[in-house]
Every structure is written in C-alpha cells, then in structure tokens.
Amino acid sequence: MTTTAKICGLSTPETLDAAIAGGASHVGFVFFAPSPRNLSRDRAAQLAARVPGHVARVGVMVNPDDTLVDQAIAAGQLEVLQLHDTPPARAAAIKARSGLQIWAAVAVRTRADLALAETFGGVADRILYDAKTPPGAALPGGMGVRFDWHLLDGFRHPLPWALSGGLDPQNVAEAVAVTKATLVDVSSGVESAPGIKDATRIRAFLEVVRDL
C-alpha cells in the first residue's frame, strides 16, 4: 500500500517548494476569507505557476458561490475542488459547472457522522474525512483537531477517500496504520503558527509518509 500526501493551506513560494521537493502528490490553496491561509487571486496565480505537472492543485472552499469558484479555478489553475460545508446538490452543480474533480469534506466526531459520506455518491470523486471543529468555530477545518481514527474501522467507504484532521509528523504513521489511508492531508500540523507553514515540518511530514 502506497500512501501519498496533500500539503494544504500553502501561501509562500518557499513552503510550496518544500512540499513539491518532498514528494507531495497534491498541494492545497485556500479560498475562504476568514481563514489565515486565504489567498488572493494574485498570490494564488504566483504559486500555481510554480507547481509542476505531476503535482495536483487543489482549491479549498467553503460552500462557495459561482463567482468564487470561477475566480479560484482561473487563479490557481485548479484541478480539484475540495468543498467544505457544501450540500451534495450544490457540490453536484459545482462539478457540472467546472468539470473538475470534487472532494467532499465530511466532518467527523462520531460514527454516525460517517453517514454523510453516502450522500455524495455519484457527486464527489473523493471523500475527505476531517475532524468536526468545536461548535461556533470560525473555520470548518485547519484547526489541528483530530477525530478517533477507529471510527473508520469496518466502515464501507462509498468513494475513494483521504484522511485529514490533526495530522502531524509525529502521528501520521499511526494514523495510516490504524485507518489504512492511502492519501493523507495536513495543514496546521506543519505550521509554526496559524497560517504560517514551516518548511522543516513539511519535509518531516513527507519523509514519514514516504517511508510508510
């Protein structure tokens, strides 16, 4: 089993380059104004131009309107749209409009939360299991919260999937051992402060994943 990694919320050339050099399969650009990782269109375009063809560019959005989707795709040269807090019908409309791969984030705190994954059958190309953030949190993800990975034990995944939520260089090997994830997604776990990626931590995370 080969596991690959997405480094999400990148915002500087140095950390983007570290992700690419370290072997990330995907890089994530955030288009959500309340996030400390939010990118302007100009910055997204600058970063996207540095990404080689073998690394996929993922745009992360929260129930976006058509204008934001169109602007993000153009600026980030996006190949994948990762949608948080987006109902299946809206995700289907975005997929039809954009023609891009859709990753649907499913926020998990209990086993019952996994049922939401079923509602994206025929809509999403991949489910991203993320930790449910605390009530009233300003962000739907990227807060370093993790869920109990054993909740996935025996669950019949309706679609290809990825694991997110509170991963870092110290726990990603255990996470993969428990869940058998073939794609892991990290953001705050490779930061020195909210929104500030750390090239050393990115390299450390990717080294662990590469050695799994």
Contacts in CASP RR format, 6 or more apart in sequence:
PFRMAT RR
TARGET T0000
AUTHOR 0000-0000-0000
METHOD contacts of the structure
MODEL  1
MTTTAKICGLSTPETLDAAIAGGASHVGFVFFAPSPRNLSRDRAAQLAAR
VPGHVARVGVMVNPDDTLVDQAIAAGQLEVLQLHDTPPARAAAIKARSGL
QIWAAVAVRTRADLALAETFGGVADRILYDAKTPPGAALPGGMGVRFDWH
LLDGFRHPLPWALSGGLDPQNVAEAVAVTKATLVDVSSGVESAPGIKDAT
RIRAFLEVVRDL
1 180 0 8 1.000
1 182 0 8 1.000
2 182 0 8 1.000
3 176 0 8 1.000
3 181 0 8 1.000
3 182 0 8 1.000
3 183 0 8 1.000
3 184 0 8 1.000
3 209 0 8 1.000
3 212 0 8 1.000
4 24 0 8 1.000
4 25 0 8 1.000
4 26 0 8 1.000
4 182 0 8 1.000
4 183 0 8 1.000
4 184 0 8 1.000
4 209 0 8 1.000
5 23 0 8 1.000
5 24 0 8 1.000
5 25 0 8 1.000
5 26 0 8 1.000
5 183 0 8 1.000
5 184 0 8 1.000
5 185 0 8 1.000
5 186 0 8 1.000
5 205 0 8 1.000
5 206 0 8 1.000
5 209 0 8 1.000
6 24 0 8 1.000
6 25 0 8 1.000
6 26 0 8 1.000
6 27 0 8 1.000
6 28 0 8 1.000
6 58 0 8 1.000
6 162 0 8 1.000
6 183 0 8 1.000
6 184 0 8 1.000
6 185 0 8 1.000
6 186 0 8 1.000
7 15 0 8 1.000
7 19 0 8 1.000
7 24 0 8 1.000
7 26 0 8 1.000
7 27 0 8 1.000
7 28 0 8 1.000
7 186 0 8 1.000
7 187 0 8 1.000
7 190 0 8 1.000
7 197 0 8 1.000
7 202 0 8 1.000
7 205 0 8 1.000
7 206 0 8 1.000
8 27 0 8 1.000
8 28 0 8 1.000
8 30 0 8 1.000
8 37 0 8 1.000
8 58 0 8 1.000
8 60 0 8 1.000
8 142 0 8 1.000
8 164 0 8 1.000
8 185 0 8 1.000
8 186 0 8 1.000
8 187 0 8 1.000
9 28 0 8 1.000
9 29 0 8 1.000
9 30 0 8 1.000
9 37 0 8 1.000
9 60 0 8 1.000
9 187 0 8 1.000
9 195 0 8 1.000
9 197 0 8 1.000
10 16 0 8 1.000
10 19 0 8 1.000
10 27 0 8 1.000
10 28 0 8 1.000
10 29 0 8 1.000
10 37 0 8 1.000
10 47 0 8 1.000
10 197 0 8 1.000
11 37 0 8 1.000
11 39 0 8 1.000
11 43 0 8 1.000
11 47 0 8 1.000
11 195 0 8 1.000
11 197 0 8 1.000
12 197 0 8 1.000
13 46 0 8 1.000
13 47 0 8 1.000
13 50 0 8 1.000
14 199 0 8 1.000
15 197 0 8 1.000
15 198 0 8 1.000
15 199 0 8 1.000
15 202 0 8 1.000
16 27 0 8 1.000
16 47 0 8 1.000
16 50 0 8 1.000
16 51 0 8 1.000
17 50 0 8 1.000
17 199 0 8 1.000
18 199 0 8 1.000
18 202 0 8 1.000
18 203 0 8 1.000
19 27 0 8 1.000
19 202 0 8 1.000
19 206 0 8 1.000
20 27 0 8 1.000
20 50 0 8 1.000
20 51 0 8 1.000
20 52 0 8 1.000
20 55 0 8 1.000
21 203 0 8 1.000
22 202 0 8 1.000
22 203 0 8 1.000
22 206 0 8 1.000
22 207 0 8 1.000
22 210 0 8 1.000
23 55 0 8 1.000
23 206 0 8 1.000
23 210 0 8 1.000
24 55 0 8 1.000
24 206 0 8 1.000
25 55 0 8 1.000
25 56 0 8 1.000
25 183 0 8 1.000
26 55 0 8 1.000
26 56 0 8 1.000
26 57 0 8 1.000
26 58 0 8 1.000
26 80 0 8 1.000
26 183 0 8 1.000
26 185 0 8 1.000
27 51 0 8 1.000
27 55 0 8 1.000
27 56 0 8 1.000
27 57 0 8 1.000
27 58 0 8 1.000
28 57 0 8 1.000
28 58 0 8 1.000
28 59 0 8 1.000
28 60 0 8 1.000
28 82 0 8 1.000
29 39 0 8 1.000
29 44 0 8 1.000
29 47 0 8 1.000
29 48 0 8 1.000
29 57 0 8 1.000
29 58 0 8 1.000
29 59 0 8 1.000
29 60 0 8 1.000
29 72 0 8 1.000
29 76 0 8 1.000
29 78 0 8 1.000
30 37 0 8 1.000
30 38 0 8 1.000
30 39 0 8 1.000
30 59 0 8 1.000
30 60 0 8 1.000
30 61 0 8 1.000
31 38 0 8 1.000
31 39 0 8 1.000
31 44 0 8 1.000
31 59 0 8 1.000
31 60 0 8 1.000
31 61 0 8 1.000
31 64 0 8 1.000
31 68 0 8 1.000
31 71 0 8 1.000
31 72 0 8 1.000
32 38 0 8 1.000
32 60 0 8 1.000
32 61 0 8 1.000
32 62 0 8 1.000
32 139 0 8 1.000
34 138 0 8 1.000
34 139 0 8 1.000
35 139 0 8 1.000
35 142 0 8 1.000
35 195 0 8 1.000
36 194 0 8 1.000
36 195 0 8 1.000
37 142 0 8 1.000
37 187 0 8 1.000
37 195 0 8 1.000
39 47 0 8 1.000
39 75 0 8 1.000
41 71 0 8 1.000
41 72 0 8 1.000
41 74 0 8 1.000
41 75 0 8 1.000
42 75 0 8 1.000
44 72 0 8 1.000
44 75 0 8 1.000
44 76 0 8 1.000
45 75 0 8 1.000
45 76 0 8 1.000
45 77 0 8 1.000
47 76 0 8 1.000
48 57 0 8 1.000
48 75 0 8 1.000
48 76 0 8 1.000
48 77 0 8 1.000
48 78 0 8 1.000
49 77 0 8 1.000
51 57 0 8 1.000
51 77 0 8 1.000
56 79 0 8 1.000
56 80 0 8 1.000
57 76 0 8 1.000
57 77 0 8 1.000
57 78 0 8 1.000
57 79 0 8 1.000
57 80 0 8 1.000
58 78 0 8 1.000
58 79 0 8 1.000
58 80 0 8 1.000
58 81 0 8 1.000
58 82 0 8 1.000
58 103 0 8 1.000
59 72 0 8 1.000
59 76 0 8 1.000
59 78 0 8 1.000
59 80 0 8 1.000
59 81 0 8 1.000
59 82 0 8 1.000
60 82 0 8 1.000
60 84 0 8 1.000
61 68 0 8 1.000
61 69 0 8 1.000
61 72 0 8 1.000
61 81 0 8 1.000
61 82 0 8 1.000
61 83 0 8 1.000
61 84 0 8 1.000
61 86 0 8 1.000
62 83 0 8 1.000
62 84 0 8 1.000
62 85 0 8 1.000
62 86 0 8 1.000
62 140 0 8 1.000
63 83 0 8 1.000
63 84 0 8 1.000
63 85 0 8 1.000
63 86 0 8 1.000
63 87 0 8 1.000
63 90 0 8 1.000
64 72 0 8 1.000
64 83 0 8 1.000
64 86 0 8 1.000
64 94 0 8 1.000
66 94 0 8 1.000
66 97 0 8 1.000
69 81 0 8 1.000
69 94 0 8 1.000
69 97 0 8 1.000
69 98 0 8 1.000
72 78 0 8 1.000
72 81 0 8 1.000
73 81 0 8 1.000
73 98 0 8 1.000
73 100 0 8 1.000
78 100 0 8 1.000
79 100 0 8 1.000
79 101 0 8 1.000
80 100 0 8 1.000
80 101 0 8 1.000
80 102 0 8 1.000
80 103 0 8 1.000
80 125 0 8 1.000
81 94 0 8 1.000
81 95 0 8 1.000
81 98 0 8 1.000
81 100 0 8 1.000
81 101 0 8 1.000
81 102 0 8 1.000
81 103 0 8 1.000
82 103 0 8 1.000
82 105 0 8 1.000
82 128 0 8 1.000
83 90 0 8 1.000
83 91 0 8 1.000
83 94 0 8 1.000
83 102 0 8 1.000
83 103 0 8 1.000
83 104 0 8 1.000
83 105 0 8 1.000
84 105 0 8 1.000
84 107 0 8 1.000
84 130 0 8 1.000
84 140 0 8 1.000
84 141 0 8 1.000
85 105 0 8 1.000
85 140 0 8 1.000
86 94 0 8 1.000
86 104 0 8 1.000
86 105 0 8 1.000
88 104 0 8 1.000
88 119 0 8 1.000
88 120 0 8 1.000
88 121 0 8 1.000
88 123 0 8 1.000
88 124 0 8 1.000
91 102 0 8 1.000
91 104 0 8 1.000
91 120 0 8 1.000
91 123 0 8 1.000
91 124 0 8 1.000
92 122 0 8 1.000
92 123 0 8 1.000
94 102 0 8 1.000
95 102 0 8 1.000
95 123 0 8 1.000
95 124 0 8 1.000
101 125 0 8 1.000
101 126 0 8 1.000
102 123 0 8 1.000
102 124 0 8 1.000
102 125 0 8 1.000
102 126 0 8 1.000
103 124 0 8 1.000
103 125 0 8 1.000
103 126 0 8 1.000
103 127 0 8 1.000
103 128 0 8 1.000
103 162 0 8 1.000
104 117 0 8 1.000
104 120 0 8 1.000
104 123 0 8 1.000
104 124 0 8 1.000
104 126 0 8 1.000
104 127 0 8 1.000
104 128 0 8 1.000
105 127 0 8 1.000
105 128 0 8 1.000
105 130 0 8 1.000
105 140 0 8 1.000
105 141 0 8 1.000
105 164 0 8 1.000
106 113 0 8 1.000
106 114 0 8 1.000
106 116 0 8 1.000
106 117 0 8 1.000
106 120 0 8 1.000
106 127 0 8 1.000
106 128 0 8 1.000
106 129 0 8 1.000
106 130 0 8 1.000
107 113 0 8 1.000
107 116 0 8 1.000
107 130 0 8 1.000
107 131 0 8 1.000
107 132 0 8 1.000
107 133 0 8 1.000
107 140 0 8 1.000
107 141 0 8 1.000
108 114 0 8 1.000
108 129 0 8 1.000
108 130 0 8 1.000
108 131 0 8 1.000
108 132 0 8 1.000
108 147 0 8 1.000
108 151 0 8 1.000
109 131 0 8 1.000
109 132 0 8 1.000
109 147 0 8 1.000
110 151 0 8 1.000
111 151 0 8 1.000
111 155 0 8 1.000
113 132 0 8 1.000
114 129 0 8 1.000
114 151 0 8 1.000
114 152 0 8 1.000
114 155 0 8 1.000
117 127 0 8 1.000
117 129 0 8 1.000
117 157 0 8 1.000
117 158 0 8 1.000
117 159 0 8 1.000
117 161 0 8 1.000
118 158 0 8 1.000
120 127 0 8 1.000
120 158 0 8 1.000
120 159 0 8 1.000
121 158 0 8 1.000
121 159 0 8 1.000
124 159 0 8 1.000
125 159 0 8 1.000
125 160 0 8 1.000
126 159 0 8 1.000
126 160 0 8 1.000
126 161 0 8 1.000
126 162 0 8 1.000
126 183 0 8 1.000
127 157 0 8 1.000
127 158 0 8 1.000
127 159 0 8 1.000
127 160 0 8 1.000
127 161 0 8 1.000
127 162 0 8 1.000
128 161 0 8 1.000
128 162 0 8 1.000
128 163 0 8 1.000
128 164 0 8 1.000
128 185 0 8 1.000
129 147 0 8 1.000
129 152 0 8 1.000
129 161 0 8 1.000
129 162 0 8 1.000
129 163 0 8 1.000
129 164 0 8 1.000
130 140 0 8 1.000
130 141 0 8 1.000
130 164 0 8 1.000
130 165 0 8 1.000
130 185 0 8 1.000
131 141 0 8 1.000
131 143 0 8 1.000
131 144 0 8 1.000
131 145 0 8 1.000
131 146 0 8 1.000
131 147 0 8 1.000
131 164 0 8 1.000
131 165 0 8 1.000
131 166 0 8 1.000
132 145 0 8 1.000
132 147 0 8 1.000
133 139 0 8 1.000
133 140 0 8 1.000
133 141 0 8 1.000
133 143 0 8 1.000
133 145 0 8 1.000
134 145 0 8 1.000
137 143 0 8 1.000
141 164 0 8 1.000
141 165 0 8 1.000
141 187 0 8 1.000
142 165 0 8 1.000
142 166 0 8 1.000
142 187 0 8 1.000
142 188 0 8 1.000
143 188 0 8 1.000
144 165 0 8 1.000
144 166 0 8 1.000
144 187 0 8 1.000
144 188 0 8 1.000
144 189 0 8 1.000
145 165 0 8 1.000
145 166 0 8 1.000
146 165 0 8 1.000
146 166 0 8 1.000
146 167 0 8 1.000
146 171 0 8 1.000
147 165 0 8 1.000
149 163 0 8 1.000
149 174 0 8 1.000
149 175 0 8 1.000
149 178 0 8 1.000
149 179 0 8 1.000
150 178 0 8 1.000
152 178 0 8 1.000
152 179 0 8 1.000
161 181 0 8 1.000
161 183 0 8 1.000
162 181 0 8 1.000
162 182 0 8 1.000
162 183 0 8 1.000
162 184 0 8 1.000
162 185 0 8 1.000
163 175 0 8 1.000
163 176 0 8 1.000
163 179 0 8 1.000
163 181 0 8 1.000
163 183 0 8 1.000
163 184 0 8 1.000
163 185 0 8 1.000
164 184 0 8 1.000
164 185 0 8 1.000
164 186 0 8 1.000
164 187 0 8 1.000
165 185 0 8 1.000
166 186 0 8 1.000
166 188 0 8 1.000
166 189 0 8 1.000
167 175 0 8 1.000
167 184 0 8 1.000
167 185 0 8 1.000
167 186 0 8 1.000
167 189 0 8 1.000
167 205 0 8 1.000
168 186 0 8 1.000
168 189 0 8 1.000
168 190 0 8 1.000
168 201 0 8 1.000
168 205 0 8 1.000
169 189 0 8 1.000
169 190 0 8 1.000
169 201 0 8 1.000
169 204 0 8 1.000
169 205 0 8 1.000
169 207 0 8 1.000
169 208 0 8 1.000
172 184 0 8 1.000
172 186 0 8 1.000
172 205 0 8 1.000
172 208 0 8 1.000
172 209 0 8 1.000
173 208 0 8 1.000
173 212 0 8 1.000
175 181 0 8 1.000
175 184 0 8 1.000
176 184 0 8 1.000
176 209 0 8 1.000
176 212 0 8 1.000
184 209 0 8 1.000
186 205 0 8 1.000
188 194 0 8 1.000
188 195 0 8 1.000
189 201 0 8 1.000
189 205 0 8 1.000
190 197 0 8 1.000
190 198 0 8 1.000
190 201 0 8 1.000
190 202 0 8 1.000
190 204 0 8 1.000
190 205 0 8 1.000
191 197 0 8 1.000
191 198 0 8 1.000
191 201 0 8 1.000
192 198 0 8 1.000
192 201 0 8 1.000
END
